[in-house]
C-alpha cells in the first residue's frame, strides 16, 4: 500500500484533499484496504456519527448535475433526517461502493433505489435499537431529524447518534426493509438547493486542476497536434532532446511512442512541451471531412437488425405517402471547459491516482493494465473537473500521469493543454442515417424504417496505445452504440417497423467515445425531420400529426406539455414563409436517450443573406419518472437545450487527411453568450414511476426541433449539421 | 531564469520567485495556491483564468507576471473585499452580490467557468450598474460555458444589479 500518511503530509495548504480523520472520525480504518467495499453490508452505504449526523457513501460522481445533493435527499428521506445532517465523501476505490460508472444518466436511476433501500434498512435497525432502549415496540416509534421518540410521549426519546454513533451496524444489507411510498415524501420531490454551489462560486471548491502534493513534478504530454486515425496512433521518428536544453529544470520521459516532459516548475513543463523537437510519422491515415461520409457509406459494415415488426416493404407499397430522406451528423468533441488533469504517485508496487473519471473502478482496471500492477494495489480518487459530458480524456490523462510517475519515480501532475484535449478526444462518432416513413391518406403512420452507419467507441486509451503498443480495438457493442428504438420511430404507433444498425470498422476513423446523448442528436435530426416531412406532405400540423400517431401516454405527456409551454397553434409547416432577409420558424421534435421521454420546440431566426441561424427560444419537456429534485432537472433541461443549440449550430470536429485540426475554441467554436437562446424547462413529474435518467434526455428532441424549425422558416430541409452559415447558404441556394 | 518579483494580490504583497515571462496564472495557482483563477485554454479564449488588474478583467494565462508589478491584482477570493472598498462599506461581505445572485438562481452546473463569469460580471456592474440585457450579453460574450448556463447567469447578473443599485426594474 501507499504510505497514505506520507502522501498526505501536507506542507501547509499545499495538499488539497481530505483526510479520513476529518471526515470519518469513527472509522479510521475505512479506506485502508482496496475496495470495492462489500455492497451487501449496511456499513458500506452509511455511517452514523455521535453528533447525530450521517455520512452516506455513494458510487456516483458529482459532475455539476447535482447528484451529490439529490442522492442525499433520498437517504435523508428514508432515514428521516434533515439534509443538513447528511454529507457524503469523495469517490475513492478504497472507500466508496461500486455502483457502476456515472454515465447513461444513471445516478438516480440506478443509484437511487440501492441507496433508498439501504437507508430504509439502516433506519429499521436503528428503530430496533431504540425499541430496546425506550422500552417501546417499533410500531410506536416515530422519527424526526434523526431523533426517535415514542408516539404520544415525546420526552421518551433517543437520537441515532446516541444509539450507534461511531459504531458499525455490522448488519447484512438484505434489501428487505420497506421503503416510503411517494405520498409520504417530504424531501424527495422538492427542489432543495445544491450542496456544491456555495463553494463553487466563492473559490473554495477544489477541482482536479487544483490538486497538488509535495514533491511532485508538473508534466505535459508531447503528441502531434491533433490525432490521426485511431488504428494508426502516433509514431515517433526522432526526438531531439537538445531542443530543451535551455530549460534546465525539464526532462524528457518516454515509453514507446508515449512522450512527455516534466519539471518542478509548471511553466518549465509547458515551455518544454512546446519547444521539444519531435519528428512524427505524418503519413495520411484519415478521410478528411470532405471524404468522410462517402467513406463511411462505402465501408463494409457489420449489419444487425435491431428491431423488426410487420412487413415494412409491403406496407410501404400500399401507403398513400412515402418520405425517404438521408441525413448526416459530424464528429463532435466533449471539449470539457477545463482540459483533463490527473495526479499520480506510482511506486514499485502501488499507485494512487487522482483524476476526474466518471467511473473510479473502471479507471482502476485500465491503470492496472497500463502499470502492470494488480488492481488491489491501485487506489483511484475522484476530483471533479469541469463538465465532461461523457468519455473525454479523463482516462487517457490518468494513464498518462501514472506512466509519467512510473518513469520519473516521483508524483506527477499531468495537465493536458487545450490542444491535447481537443485534439485527442474520444469524439462522439459521425453518423449517416437513412429514414423512411409512410402514411395512409388519413394521416396514419403505416411503415417506418431507419438504417444507420457509424463506428463504435474506442476501447484503448491513447496513452496505453502509444506506450505499450496495445492494438486499437473497438468498444464492445451496446445499446448506446446502436440505432436506438427510443429515437427512431419507437415512440410512434406504427405496425410495420424496421431498424438496422450498420457498424463500420473503427480503425480508419477518429477515436470514438460516448458523448452526452450518444448518437441521439443525429438519430433524431434524421428521424424526426422525416416524420415532419410526412406531416407536411399530408398538409397536417406537425404537432397534431405526432399526437395522432402516438399511443404511449408518457410520450404524449411530454409532447402536449411542450406544445402548451410554447403556445403551439396548429398550422402546416412552412406556411408562414416570407421574403424578408431574416425569417423565423418554429419546429417540434421528440427524442431521448434510451430511457425517459423528451419533447422540444424551437423558435429560430434565419438570416437568408448571411446564413446565420440563431435559436431565439427553446422549450424542453422531460418525463424522467419520479423527479427527486425537480429544480435540478429544470437546470439540466436548460443546459441541455443550450448545449444542443451549440452542437446544432456550431460544433464540428475538423480534420485533414493527416490530423484533427480543430484544436481550440477558435477552430472548434461553441455557442456564446450573445447567441444564447431564452429557455423554458418543463418537468413532467411522475410520482408513481421509477426515476430514470435526466442528464441527457431532451437533447435529441431539441436537435430535431431545430431542424424542423429551419424547414418552417425556409421550406428547405437541412440534411447535415451543424447549421453553419456556409452550409445554410449552400442549402438555400439549392432550394 | 527565476527572479524575485513583488506582486500585490488581494491587497497583500507577495514576493515570488519566477521567470518574469511566466504567465500570472501559474504563479497564482502554484505559488499562491489560489483556486479562483484556473487553467482553461492558455490562449485567452475562454475566460476561466480571469482576474482583475487595477479593476480591469484580464486573462492571467497570457499575462506575464512581471507586467503586473506595481498593479493591484484581485482574484475571485478577493472580490468581496474589492467590492467593499469600491462601495466604501465598513467591512467586506461574505460574497460579492454577483456570487450571491448565482447561488440564488442556482445557476451553476460544473462551475468551472464561474470564476471568469463572476470576475467579468463584477467588472461590468462596477462600470455599468444597470446594464441592459444586450449590454450583459456583449460584455459576457468572451466567457464561454460548456454546460450551457448562460440563461441563468444572465438572470443572476440582472438580480445582482438590482441588489447593488436598490432599484426595482
Interface residues (C-beta under 8 A of the other chain):
Chain A: X13 X14 X63 X64 X65 X193 X194 X196 X197 X198 X200 X201 X202 X203 X204 X205 X206 X207 X209 X210 X212 X265 X266 X267 X270 X335 X336 X337 X338 X339 X384 X385 X386 X387 X389 X415 X417 X418 X631 X635 X638 X639 X640 X641 X642 X643 X645 X646 X664 X665 X666 X670 X671 X672 X673 X674 X676 X677 X678 X679
Chain B: X2 X18 X19 X22 X23 X26 X29 X30 X33 X34 X35 X36 X38 X39 X40 X41 X42 X43 X45 X46 X48 X75 X76 X77 X94 X95 X99 X102 X103 X106 X108 X109 X110 X111 X112 X113 X114 X115 X118 X136 X137 X138 X140 X141 X143 X144 X145 X146 X147 X148 X149 X150 X151 X152 X153 X154
